[in-house]
Amino acid sequence: MKIIIGSKNPAKITAVKNSYSHEDEFVALDIPSGVNEQPFSDEETIKGAINRAVGALKQGNGDIGIGLEGGVQETSYGLFICNWGALASNEGEPIIAGGARIPLPEEVAIRLRAGEELGPVMEDYAKKKNVRKQEGAVGIFTNGMVNRSEMFTHVMHLLVGQYKRSR
C-alpha cells in the first residue's frame, strides 16, 4: 500500500510508520493545513488534519492520505494541547480521531492567547531547539513519559483500526 503523509515532521512520520507494515510504501509531503499556524480549537485542528489527509491523497497519488495536526483547546480548566488525525482514501469521507490532552502551564497559555505559536514558545520554555520535531510539548510536560510521536501513534492506531473495521 502507498501511504502519503501530509507532513515532513519526523514525529508524525514515525507515528504513521508505527501503525503500518514495513512493507508498505511511505511518502512524506509538505501539505498545507489550510488553518492558522496555531489551531485554537478542536474544530480548527480537525479541519487542518482533514485538509492535510485529503491533500496528501490527491497530491501523492497514493492509496491512503494521512493528516496529523496539533492544536490547543480552551476550556474552563485552562488551555489544553489537543491532537487530531485524519485518514483519507478513495472509499468515502475521511476518518477522524483525536488523542491525548493535557493542560498547558498558564505562562505558556498566556503567550498562545496573545497570538504566538506553541512550537517557538516551547523552544523558549524548554530552552531547546526543535521541540515540535522531537518530544513536543507533551514530552516536556509529561517529563518524557509520553512524546509527540507516541501521542500521534495512538491517534494513528485509532485511525487505522477504524479504517480496517470499515473495509
Disulfide bonds with the S-S distance in Angstrom:
none
